């Protein structure tokens, strides 16, 4: 992979090639979506994160139910680990939401 070559050098300016869409080109633009598309991308990321948290909760519940109904199929430590992961995910999500709400309230109170 060639990042730059001699024809891309002009004085103290070196034109680098983009190897990732997140990198800026010489005009300062990235290959990432802007405007409304960017908002949809952020919303999608938030939705995916919440779905993962929900999935961990469901997985822990299903393991717990299987441990009760079929104790020979499920190891108790697997259930404990799944429940701890689900609880940690939920606590982290609650913390992020609380801080986002606090930040919003702080910003609106600045007026």
C-alpha positions as a Markdown table, in Angstrom:
| # | Residue | x | y | z |
|---|---|---|---|---|
| 1 | Unk | 0.0 | 0.0 | 0.0 |
| 2 | Unk | 1.5 | 3.3 | -1.1 |
| 3 | Unk | 0.5 | 6.3 | 1.1 |
| 4 | Unk | 2.3 | 8.9 | -0.9 |
| 5 | Unk | 4.7 | 9.3 | -3.8 |
| 6 | Unk | 7.0 | 12.0 | -5.1 |
| 7 | Unk | 4.4 | 13.6 | -7.4 |
| 8 | Unk | 2.2 | 14.2 | -4.4 |
| 9 | Unk | 4.8 | 16.3 | -2.7 |
| 10 | Unk | 4.8 | 20.1 | -3.2 |
| 11 | Unk | 7.2 | 22.1 | -1.0 |
| 12 | Unk | 6.2 | 21.3 | 2.6 |
| 13 | Unk | 2.8 | 19.9 | 1.6 |
| 14 | Unk | 2.5 | 16.1 | 1.2 |
| 15 | Unk | -0.8 | 14.8 | -0.3 |
| 16 | Unk | -1.6 | 11.5 | 1.5 |
| 17 | Unk | -3.9 | 8.9 | 0.0 |
| 18 | Unk | -7.0 | 8.0 | 2.0 |
| 19 | Unk | -7.0 | 4.5 | 3.3 |
| 20 | Unk | -10.2 | 4.8 | 5.3 |
| 21 | Unk | -13.4 | 6.6 | 4.5 |
| 22 | Unk | -13.2 | 8.5 | 7.9 |
| 23 | Unk | -10.0 | 10.2 | 6.8 |
| 24 | Unk | -10.2 | 13.7 | 5.3 |
| 25 | Unk | -9.1 | 14.4 | 1.8 |
| 26 | Unk | -7.2 | 17.5 | 0.7 |
| 27 | Unk | -10.4 | 19.6 | 0.7 |
| 28 | Unk | -11.2 | 18.6 | 4.3 |
| 29 | Unk | -14.1 | 16.3 | 3.5 |
| 30 | Unk | -14.6 | 12.7 | 4.6 |
| 31 | Unk | -16.4 | 9.9 | 2.9 |
| 32 | Unk | -18.9 | 9.8 | 5.7 |
| 33 | Unk | -22.5 | 10.9 | 5.3 |
| 34 | Unk | -23.4 | 14.5 | 6.2 |
| 35 | Unk | -26.5 | 16.3 | 7.3 |
| 36 | Unk | -29.7 | 14.2 | 7.6 |
| 37 | Unk | -27.8 | 11.0 | 6.7 |
| 38 | Unk | -25.4 | 11.5 | 9.6 |
| 39 | Unk | -28.4 | 12.0 | 12.0 |
| 40 | Unk | -29.9 | 8.7 | 10.8 |
| 41 | Unk | -26.5 | 7.0 | 11.3 |
| 42 | Unk | -26.3 | 8.2 | 14.9 |
| 43 | Unk | -29.9 | 7.2 | 15.6 |
| 44 | Unk | -29.1 | 3.8 | 14.1 |
| 45 | Unk | -26.1 | 3.4 | 16.4 |
| 46 | Unk | -28.1 | 4.3 | 19.4 |
| 47 | Unk | -30.9 | 1.8 | 18.4 |
| 48 | Unk | -28.3 | -1.0 | 17.8 |
| 49 | Unk | -26.8 | -0.4 | 21.2 |
| 50 | Unk | -30.1 | -0.5 | 22.9 |
| 51 | Unk | -31.0 | -3.7 | 21.0 |
| 52 | Unk | -27.8 | -5.3 | 22.2 |
| 53 | Unk | -28.6 | -4.4 | 25.8 |
| 54 | Unk | -32.1 | -5.8 | 25.4 |
| 55 | Unk | -30.6 | -8.9 | 23.8 |
| 56 | Unk | -28.3 | -9.5 | 26.8 |
| 57 | Unk | -31.3 | -9.2 | 29.1 |
| 58 | Unk | -33.3 | -11.7 | 27.1 |
| 59 | Unk | -30.3 | -14.1 | 26.8 |
| 60 | Unk | -29.8 | -14.0 | 30.6 |
| 61 | Unk | -33.6 | -14.6 | 31.2 |
| 62 | Unk | -33.6 | -17.5 | 28.7 |
| 63 | Unk | -30.5 | -19.1 | 30.3 |
| 64 | Unk | -32.1 | -18.8 | 33.8 |
| 65 | Unk | -35.4 | -20.4 | 32.5 |
| 66 | Unk | -33.4 | -23.2 | 30.9 |
| 67 | Unk | -31.5 | -23.8 | 34.2 |
| 68 | Unk | -34.8 | -24.1 | 36.1 |
| 69 | Unk | -36.5 | -26.4 | 33.5 |
| 70 | Unk | -33.4 | -28.4 | 32.4 |
| 71 | Unk | -30.7 | -28.1 | 35.0 |
| 72 | Unk | -28.4 | -30.7 | 33.4 |
| 73 | Unk | -28.2 | -28.6 | 30.1 |
| 74 | Unk | -27.0 | -25.3 | 31.6 |
| 75 | Unk | -24.0 | -24.6 | 33.9 |
| 76 | Unk | -24.8 | -22.3 | 36.8 |
| 77 | Unk | -21.7 | -20.2 | 36.2 |
| 78 | Unk | -22.9 | -19.5 | 32.6 |
| 79 | Unk | -26.2 | -18.1 | 34.0 |
| 80 | Unk | -24.3 | -16.1 | 36.6 |
| 81 | Unk | -22.0 | -14.6 | 33.9 |
| 82 | Unk | -24.9 | -13.8 | 31.6 |
| 83 | Unk | -26.9 | -12.1 | 34.4 |
| 84 | Unk | -23.8 | -10.1 | 35.4 |
| 85 | Unk | -23.2 | -9.0 | 31.8 |
| 86 | Unk | -26.9 | -8.0 | 31.4 |
| 87 | Unk | -26.9 | -6.1 | 34.7 |
| 88 | Unk | -23.6 | -4.3 | 33.7 |
| 89 | Unk | -25.0 | -3.4 | 30.3 |
| 90 | Unk | -28.2 | -2.0 | 31.8 |
| 91 | Unk | -26.3 | 0.0 | 34.4 |
| 92 | Unk | -24.0 | 1.5 | 31.8 |
| 93 | Unk | -27.0 | 2.4 | 29.6 |
| 94 | Unk | -28.8 | 4.0 | 32.6 |
| 95 | Unk | -25.6 | 6.0 | 33.4 |
| 96 | Unk | -25.2 | 7.2 | 29.8 |
| 97 | Unk | -28.9 | 8.3 | 29.6 |
| 98 | Unk | -28.7 | 10.1 | 33.0 |
| 99 | Unk | -25.6 | 12.0 | 31.8 |
| 100 | Unk | -27.1 | 12.9 | 28.5 |
| 101 | Unk | -30.2 | 14.2 | 30.2 |
| 102 | Unk | -28.0 | 16.1 | 32.7 |
| 103 | Unk | -26.0 | 17.6 | 29.8 |
| 104 | Unk | -29.2 | 18.6 | 28.0 |
| 105 | Unk | -30.5 | 20.3 | 31.2 |
| 106 | Unk | -27.2 | 22.1 | 31.7 |
| 107 | Unk | -27.2 | 23.4 | 28.2 |
| 108 | Unk | -30.8 | 24.6 | 28.4 |
| 109 | Unk | -30.1 | 26.3 | 31.7 |
| 110 | Unk | -27.2 | 28.3 | 30.3 |
| 111 | Unk | -29.4 | 30.8 | 28.6 |
